[in-house]
Protein backbone atom coordinates (compact mmCIF):
# COMPACT_ATOMS: atom_id res chain seq x y z
CA UNK A 1 0.00 0.00 0.00
CA UNK A 2 1.25 3.44 -0.93
CA UNK A 3 -0.06 6.35 1.17
CA UNK A 4 0.47 10.11 1.49
CA UNK A 5 -0.95 12.64 3.92
CA UNK A 6 -0.10 15.14 6.58
CA UNK A 7 2.61 14.19 9.04
CA UNK A 8 0.27 14.11 12.02
CA UNK A 9 -2.23 11.89 10.17
CA UNK A 10 -5.22 13.88 11.41
CA UNK A 11 -6.44 15.27 8.09
CA UNK A 12 -6.34 14.61 4.36
CA UNK A 13 -4.37 11.68 3.06
CA UNK A 14 -4.90 9.20 0.24
CA UNK A 15 -3.72 5.68 -0.47
CA UNK A 16 -3.34 3.29 -3.38
CA UNK A 17 -3.47 -0.44 -2.80
CA UNK A 18 -1.47 -2.52 -5.29
CA UNK A 19 -1.71 -6.30 -5.56
CA UNK A 20 1.54 -8.17 -4.81
CA UNK A 21 1.64 -9.53 -8.37
CA UNK A 22 1.82 -5.98 -9.75
CA UNK A 23 4.52 -4.53 -7.50
CA UNK A 24 7.16 -5.39 -10.10
CA UNK A 25 5.27 -3.24 -12.63
CA UNK A 26 5.54 -0.05 -10.55
CA UNK A 27 7.56 2.56 -12.44
CA UNK A 28 7.13 5.41 -9.96
CA UNK A 29 5.13 6.76 -7.06
CA UNK A 30 4.68 10.45 -6.40
CA UNK A 31 3.21 12.58 -3.66
CA UNK A 32 1.71 15.58 -5.43
CA UNK A 33 0.20 17.00 -2.22
CA UNK A 34 -1.37 15.74 0.99
CA UNK A 35 -4.56 15.30 -1.07
CA UNK A 36 -3.16 13.84 -4.33
CA UNK A 37 -0.99 10.77 -4.92
CA UNK A 38 0.06 9.14 -8.19
CA UNK A 39 1.45 5.77 -9.11
CA UNK A 40 2.63 4.73 -12.57
CA UNK A 41 2.55 1.08 -13.66
CA UNK A 42 3.83 -0.72 -16.76
CA UNK A 43 0.90 -2.21 -18.70
CA UNK A 44 2.97 -3.67 -21.54
CA UNK A 45 6.05 -2.76 -23.61
CA UNK A 46 4.23 0.14 -25.21
CA UNK A 47 1.92 1.60 -22.53
CA UNK A 48 1.96 2.76 -18.93
CA UNK A 49 -0.96 3.38 -16.60
CA UNK A 50 -1.01 6.35 -14.24
CA UNK A 51 -3.43 6.15 -11.31
CA UNK A 52 -4.17 9.40 -9.50
CA UNK A 53 -5.93 9.07 -6.15
CA UNK A 54 -7.49 12.20 -4.63
CA UNK A 55 -9.25 13.53 -1.56
CA UNK A 56 -10.85 16.87 -2.49
CA UNK A 57 -11.54 19.74 -0.08
CA UNK A 58 -15.04 19.93 1.41
CA UNK A 59 -17.54 22.79 1.30
CA UNK A 60 -16.18 23.94 4.66
CA UNK A 61 -12.75 24.67 3.15
CA UNK A 62 -11.52 28.14 2.31
CA UNK A 63 -12.24 29.42 -1.20
CA UNK A 64 -8.58 29.16 -2.21
CA UNK A 65 -8.11 25.52 -1.17
CA UNK A 66 -10.45 23.95 -3.78
CA UNK A 67 -9.10 26.21 -6.52
CA UNK A 68 -5.53 25.21 -5.66
CA UNK A 69 -6.51 21.53 -5.44
CA UNK A 70 -8.19 21.44 -8.86
CA UNK A 71 -5.39 23.43 -10.50
CA UNK A 72 -2.79 21.04 -9.07
CA UNK A 73 -4.85 18.05 -10.21
CA UNK A 74 -5.22 19.51 -13.70
CA UNK A 75 -1.51 20.28 -13.99
CA UNK A 76 -0.54 16.75 -12.96
CA UNK A 77 -2.94 14.86 -15.22
CA UNK A 78 -2.11 16.49 -18.54
CA UNK A 79 -2.23 14.04 -21.44
CA UNK A 80 1.05 12.25 -22.11
CA UNK A 81 2.02 9.94 -24.95
CA UNK A 82 1.69 6.20 -24.24
CA UNK A 83 0.02 6.80 -20.91
CA UNK A 84 -3.45 5.71 -19.76
CA UNK A 85 -4.84 7.56 -16.77
CA UNK A 86 -7.34 6.83 -14.03
CA UNK A 87 -8.36 9.60 -11.62
CA UNK A 88 -10.35 8.35 -8.65
CA UNK A 89 -11.07 9.11 -5.04
CA UNK A 90 -13.28 11.26 -2.87
CA UNK A 91 -14.28 14.46 -4.67
CA UNK A 92 -16.60 15.44 -1.78
CA UNK A 93 -19.39 16.22 -4.23
CA UNK A 94 -22.91 16.88 -3.06
CA UNK A 95 -25.44 15.79 -5.65
CA UNK A 96 -29.07 16.85 -5.67
CA UNK A 97 -31.11 19.79 -4.50
CA UNK A 98 -30.25 21.88 -1.46
CA UNK A 99 -32.51 20.99 1.45
CA UNK A 100 -33.10 23.05 4.56
CA UNK A 101 -29.94 24.57 6.01
CA UNK A 102 -27.46 22.54 3.93
CA UNK A 103 -24.60 24.43 2.35
CA UNK A 104 -24.19 24.13 -1.37
CA UNK A 105 -20.76 23.74 -2.95
CA UNK A 106 -20.31 25.93 -5.98
CA UNK A 107 -17.34 23.96 -7.29
CA UNK A 108 -17.99 22.02 -10.46
CA UNK A 109 -15.35 19.63 -11.76
CA UNK A 110 -16.29 20.22 -15.38
CA UNK A 111 -15.43 23.92 -15.14
CA UNK A 112 -11.95 23.18 -13.84
CA UNK A 113 -10.68 21.67 -17.08
CA UNK A 114 -11.68 24.33 -19.60
CA UNK A 115 -8.70 25.65 -21.53
NUGU-455710 format. One record per atom (N, C-alpha, C): atom name; residue in one letter; x, y, z. Coordinates in nm, 3 decimals. Last residue first. Example, Ala and Ser with C-alpha at 12.3 -4.5 7.8 and 13.67 -1.06 7.14 Angstrom:
2
 atom rest       x       y       z
    N    S   1.285  -0.225   0.708
   CA    S   1.367  -0.106   0.714
    C    S   1.290   0.003   0.787
    N    A   1.319  -0.569   0.780
   CA    A   1.230  -0.450   0.780
    C    A   1.320  -0.330   0.780
***
This chain:
115
 atom rest       x       y       z
    N    X  -0.997   2.500  -2.115
   CA    X  -0.870   2.565  -2.153
    C    X  -0.891   2.660  -2.267
    N    X  -1.155   2.352  -1.839
   CA    X  -1.168   2.433  -1.960
    C    X  -1.033   2.497  -1.989
    N    X  -1.154   2.215  -1.602
   CA    X  -1.068   2.167  -1.708
    C    X  -1.087   2.241  -1.840
    N    X  -1.337   2.310  -1.419
   CA    X  -1.195   2.318  -1.384
    C    X  -1.104   2.286  -1.501
    N    X  -1.593   2.258  -1.484
   CA    X  -1.543   2.392  -1.514
    C    X  -1.395   2.404  -1.486
    N    X  -1.636   1.998  -1.394
   CA    X  -1.629   2.022  -1.538
    C    X  -1.577   2.160  -1.572
    N    X  -1.654   2.022  -1.115
   CA    X  -1.535   1.963  -1.176
    C    X  -1.525   1.998  -1.323
    N    X  -1.759   2.302  -0.949
   CA    X  -1.799   2.202  -1.046
    C    X  -1.675   2.152  -1.117
    N    X  -1.846   2.444  -0.650
   CA    X  -1.734   2.396  -0.729
    C    X  -1.784   2.287  -0.821
    N    X  -2.022   2.534  -0.465
   CA    X  -2.031   2.593  -0.598
    C    X  -1.920   2.545  -0.689
    N    X  -2.207   2.349  -0.236
   CA    X  -2.076   2.374  -0.295
    C    X  -2.095   2.432  -0.434
    N    X  -2.435   2.463  -0.001
   CA    X  -2.419   2.413  -0.137
    C    X  -2.280   2.448  -0.186
    N    X  -2.539   2.355   0.319
   CA    X  -2.460   2.443   0.235
    C    X  -2.447   2.380   0.098
    N    X  -2.868   2.308   0.453
   CA    X  -2.746   2.254   0.393
    C    X  -2.673   2.362   0.314
    N    X  -3.108   2.370   0.573
   CA    X  -2.994   2.457   0.601
    C    X  -2.862   2.405   0.544
    N    X  -3.321   2.243   0.325
   CA    X  -3.310   2.305   0.456
    C    X  -3.190   2.396   0.470
    N    X  -3.136   2.117   0.058
   CA    X  -3.251   2.099   0.145
    C    X  -3.224   2.164   0.280
    N    X  -3.053   2.139  -0.280
   CA    X  -3.025   2.188  -0.146
    C    X  -3.152   2.173  -0.062
    N    X  -3.064   1.847  -0.488
   CA    X  -3.111   1.979  -0.450
    C    X  -3.074   2.011  -0.306
    N    X  -2.765   1.668  -0.597
   CA    X  -2.907   1.685  -0.567
    C    X  -2.939   1.827  -0.525
    N    X  -2.458   1.588  -0.448
   CA    X  -2.544   1.579  -0.565
    C    X  -2.688   1.595  -0.521
    N    X  -2.155   1.700  -0.358
   CA    X  -2.291   1.688  -0.306
    C    X  -2.383   1.695  -0.427
    N    X  -1.830   1.559  -0.349
   CA    X  -1.939   1.622  -0.423
    C    X  -2.071   1.600  -0.351
    N    X  -1.573   1.473  -0.272
   CA    X  -1.660   1.544  -0.178
    C    X  -1.772   1.620  -0.247
    N    X  -1.420   1.309  -0.419
   CA    X  -1.428   1.446  -0.467
    C    X  -1.520   1.531  -0.379
    N    X  -1.217   1.058  -0.351
   CA    X  -1.328   1.126  -0.287
    C    X  -1.326   1.272  -0.331
    N    X  -1.118   0.870  -0.643
   CA    X  -1.107   0.911  -0.504
    C    X  -1.233   0.977  -0.454
    N    X  -0.928   0.883  -0.952
   CA    X  -1.035   0.835  -0.865
    C    X  -1.016   0.888  -0.724
    N    X  -0.828   0.865  -1.273
   CA    X  -0.836   0.960  -1.162
    C    X  -0.955   0.915  -1.078
    N    X  -0.614   0.701  -1.484
   CA    X  -0.734   0.683  -1.403
    C    X  -0.725   0.785  -1.290
    N    X  -0.468   0.694  -1.808
   CA    X  -0.484   0.756  -1.677
    C    X  -0.618   0.719  -1.614
    N    X  -0.204   0.575  -2.013
   CA    X  -0.345   0.571  -1.976
    C    X  -0.356   0.628  -1.836
    N    X   0.038   0.684  -2.232
   CA    X   0.002   0.680  -2.091
    C    X  -0.150   0.680  -2.076
    N    X   0.155   0.756  -2.475
   CA    X   0.169   0.620  -2.424
    C    X   0.134   0.607  -2.276
    N    X   0.197   1.101  -2.396
   CA    X   0.202   0.994  -2.495
    C    X   0.222   0.859  -2.425
    N    X  -0.031   1.261  -2.174
   CA    X   0.105   1.225  -2.211
    C    X   0.099   1.109  -2.309
    N    X  -0.239   1.520  -2.056
   CA    X  -0.223   1.404  -2.144
    C    X  -0.076   1.385  -2.183
    N    X  -0.215   1.612  -1.713
   CA    X  -0.211   1.649  -1.854
    C    X  -0.181   1.525  -1.937
    N    X  -0.228   1.591  -1.444
   CA    X  -0.294   1.486  -1.522
    C    X  -0.302   1.523  -1.669
    N    X  -0.121   1.805  -1.309
   CA    X  -0.054   1.675  -1.296
    C    X  -0.123   1.561  -1.370
    N    X  -0.290   2.021  -1.355
   CA    X  -0.151   2.028  -1.399
    C    X  -0.083   1.892  -1.400
    N    X  -0.525   1.928  -1.225
   CA    X  -0.522   1.951  -1.370
    C    X  -0.379   1.950  -1.423
    N    X  -0.439   1.928  -0.956
   CA    X  -0.485   1.805  -1.021
    C    X  -0.478   1.817  -1.172
    N    X  -0.387   2.202  -0.924
   CA    X  -0.279   2.104  -0.907
    C    X  -0.316   1.973  -0.975
    N    X  -0.647   2.299  -0.961
   CA    X  -0.539   2.343  -1.050
    C    X  -0.422   2.245  -1.044
    N    X  -0.782   2.178  -0.749
   CA    X  -0.819   2.144  -0.886
    C    X  -0.714   2.189  -0.987
    N    X  -0.642   2.298  -0.526
   CA    X  -0.651   2.153  -0.544
    C    X  -0.678   2.117  -0.689
    N    X  -0.691   2.572  -0.563
   CA    X  -0.553   2.521  -0.566
    C    X  -0.552   2.370  -0.591
    N    X  -0.970   2.571  -0.529
   CA    X  -0.910   2.621  -0.652
    C    X  -0.768   2.569  -0.669
    N    X  -0.995   2.472  -0.264
   CA    X  -1.045   2.395  -0.378
    C    X  -0.984   2.440  -0.511
    N    X  -0.853   2.692  -0.124
   CA    X  -0.811   2.552  -0.117
    C    X  -0.865   2.467  -0.233
    N    X  -0.983   2.939  -0.149
   CA    X  -0.858   2.916  -0.221
    C    X  -0.820   2.767  -0.227
    N    X  -1.201   2.929   0.024
   CA    X  -1.224   2.942  -0.120
    C    X  -1.099   2.907  -0.200
    N    X  -1.162   2.676   0.280
   CA    X  -1.152   2.814   0.231
    C    X  -1.172   2.814   0.080
    N    X  -1.410   2.417   0.340
   CA    X  -1.275   2.467   0.315
    C    X  -1.278   2.612   0.269
    N    X  -1.661   2.314   0.351
   CA    X  -1.618   2.394   0.466
    C    X  -1.479   2.453   0.448
    N    X  -1.688   2.147   0.137
   CA    X  -1.754   2.279   0.130
    C    X  -1.708   2.371   0.243
    N    X  -1.359   1.990   0.119
   CA    X  -1.504   1.993   0.141
    C    X  -1.558   2.135   0.126
    N    X  -1.106   1.892  -0.120
   CA    X  -1.154   1.974  -0.008
    C    X  -1.306   1.971   0.000
    N    X  -1.058   1.545  -0.223
   CA    X  -1.085   1.687  -0.249
    C    X  -1.128   1.760  -0.122
    N    X  -0.831   1.322  -0.263
   CA    X  -0.925   1.353  -0.156
    C    X  -0.947   1.504  -0.162
    N    X  -0.729   1.087  -0.520
   CA    X  -0.749   1.220  -0.463
    C    X  -0.843   1.219  -0.343
    N    X  -0.496   0.922  -0.723
   CA    X  -0.593   0.907  -0.615
    C    X  -0.605   1.041  -0.544
    N    X  -0.421   0.823  -1.038
   CA    X  -0.417   0.940  -0.950
    C    X  -0.530   0.925  -0.850
    N    X  -0.227   0.608  -1.218
   CA    X  -0.343   0.615  -1.131
    C    X  -0.323   0.734  -1.037
    N    X  -0.120   0.544  -1.538
   CA    X  -0.101   0.635  -1.424
    C    X  -0.232   0.640  -1.347
    N    X   0.029   0.296  -1.721
   CA    X  -0.096   0.338  -1.660
    C    X  -0.062   0.426  -1.541
    N    X   0.195   0.266  -2.039
   CA    X   0.196   0.276  -1.893
    C    X   0.058   0.322  -1.847
    N    X   0.278   0.070  -2.331
   CA    X   0.192   0.160  -2.253
    C    X   0.217   0.151  -2.103
    N    X   0.455  -0.111  -2.455
   CA    X   0.423   0.014  -2.521
    C    X   0.351   0.116  -2.432
    N    X   0.485  -0.340  -2.309
   CA    X   0.605  -0.276  -2.361
    C    X   0.578  -0.136  -2.415
    N    X   0.226  -0.280  -2.061
   CA    X   0.297  -0.367  -2.154
    C    X   0.418  -0.289  -2.208
    N    X   0.199  -0.135  -1.823
   CA    X   0.090  -0.221  -1.870
    C    X   0.148  -0.326  -1.966
    N    X   0.363  -0.023  -1.540
   CA    X   0.383  -0.072  -1.676
    C    X   0.265  -0.164  -1.709
    N    X   0.230   0.251  -1.348
   CA    X   0.255   0.108  -1.366
    C    X   0.279   0.078  -1.513
    N    X   0.255   0.509  -1.117
   CA    X   0.263   0.473  -1.257
    C    X   0.305   0.328  -1.268
    N    X   0.060   0.694  -0.893
   CA    X   0.145   0.577  -0.911
    C    X   0.141   0.544  -1.060
    N    X   0.005   0.981  -0.689
   CA    X   0.006   0.914  -0.819
    C    X   0.099   0.795  -0.816
    N    X  -0.210   1.169  -0.475
   CA    X  -0.099   1.077  -0.492
    C    X  -0.110   1.011  -0.629
    N    X  -0.330   1.447  -0.301
   CA    X  -0.316   1.384  -0.433
    C    X  -0.192   1.296  -0.436
    N    X  -0.326   1.572  -0.056
   CA    X  -0.456   1.530  -0.107
    C    X  -0.448   1.456  -0.241
    N    X  -0.079   1.661  -0.004
   CA    X  -0.137   1.574   0.099
    C    X  -0.273   1.521   0.055
    N    X   0.055   1.618  -0.339
   CA    X   0.020   1.700  -0.222
    C    X  -0.035   1.605  -0.117
    N    X   0.193   1.427  -0.482
   CA    X   0.171   1.558  -0.543
    C    X   0.139   1.659  -0.433
    N    X   0.410   1.178  -0.450
   CA    X   0.321   1.258  -0.366
    C    X   0.312   1.395  -0.431
    N    X   0.443   0.903  -0.661
   CA    X   0.468   1.045  -0.640
    C    X   0.364   1.105  -0.549
    N    X   0.617   0.627  -0.794
   CA    X   0.513   0.676  -0.706
    C    X   0.546   0.821  -0.676
    N    X   0.688   0.431  -1.089
   CA    X   0.713   0.541  -0.996
    C    X   0.592   0.565  -0.907
    N    X   0.650   0.174  -1.187
   CA    X   0.756   0.256  -1.244
    C    X   0.792   0.367  -1.146
    N    X   0.555  -0.144  -1.100
   CA    X   0.554  -0.005  -1.055
    C    X   0.676   0.067  -1.112
    N    X   0.564  -0.411  -1.152
   CA    X   0.527  -0.324  -1.263
    C    X   0.528  -0.176  -1.225
    N    X   0.604  -0.545  -0.916
   CA    X   0.716  -0.539  -1.010
    C    X   0.689  -0.449  -1.129
    N    X   0.350  -0.540  -0.808
   CA    X   0.452  -0.453  -0.750
    C    X   0.574  -0.441  -0.840
    N    X   0.155  -0.716  -0.891
   CA    X   0.182  -0.598  -0.975
    C    X   0.294  -0.509  -0.922
    N    X   0.122  -0.911  -0.703
   CA    X   0.164  -0.953  -0.837
    C    X   0.201  -0.835  -0.926
    N    X   0.016  -0.770  -0.483
   CA    X   0.154  -0.817  -0.481
    C    X   0.206  -0.855  -0.619
    N    X  -0.183  -0.486  -0.577
   CA    X  -0.171  -0.630  -0.556
    C    X  -0.024  -0.671  -0.564
    N    X  -0.194  -0.181  -0.411
   CA    X  -0.147  -0.252  -0.529
    C    X  -0.128  -0.399  -0.494
    N    X  -0.377   0.095  -0.312
   CA    X  -0.347  -0.044  -0.280
    C    X  -0.311  -0.118  -0.409
    N    X  -0.314   0.414  -0.221
   CA    X  -0.334   0.329  -0.338
    C    X  -0.288   0.190  -0.300
    N    X  -0.452   0.689  -0.033
   CA    X  -0.372   0.568  -0.047
    C    X  -0.408   0.492  -0.173
    N    X  -0.436   1.013   0.123
   CA    X  -0.490   0.920   0.024
    C    X  -0.399   0.798   0.018
    N    X  -0.500   1.297   0.325
   CA    X  -0.437   1.168   0.306
    C    X  -0.512   1.080   0.207
    N    X  -0.673   1.489   0.574
   CA    X  -0.634   1.461   0.436
    C    X  -0.580   1.320   0.424
    N    X  -0.560   1.477   0.917
   CA    X  -0.644   1.527   0.809
    C    X  -0.586   1.484   0.675
    N    X  -0.389   1.351   1.094
   CA    X  -0.522   1.388   1.141
    C    X  -0.616   1.434   1.029
    N    X  -0.123   1.289   1.051
   CA    X  -0.223   1.189   1.017
    C    X  -0.366   1.226   1.053
    N    X   0.094   1.451   1.079
   CA    X   0.027   1.411   1.202
    C    X  -0.086   1.312   1.177
    N    X   0.174   1.490   0.811
   CA    X   0.261   1.419   0.904
    C    X   0.189   1.371   1.029
    N    X  -0.081   1.425   0.568
   CA    X  -0.010   1.514   0.658
    C    X   0.068   1.432   0.759
    N    X  -0.006   1.184   0.307
   CA    X  -0.095   1.264   0.392
    C    X  -0.013   1.359   0.475
    N    X  -0.007   0.877   0.123
   CA    X   0.047   1.011   0.149
    C    X  -0.053   1.084   0.237
    N    X   0.077   0.531   0.057
   CA    X  -0.006   0.635   0.117
    C    X   0.069   0.767   0.126
    N    X   0.053   0.218  -0.082
   CA    X   0.125   0.344  -0.093
    C    X   0.032   0.453  -0.041
    N    X   0.085  -0.118   0.000
   CA    X   0.000   0.000   0.000
    C    X   0.089   0.123   0.000
***
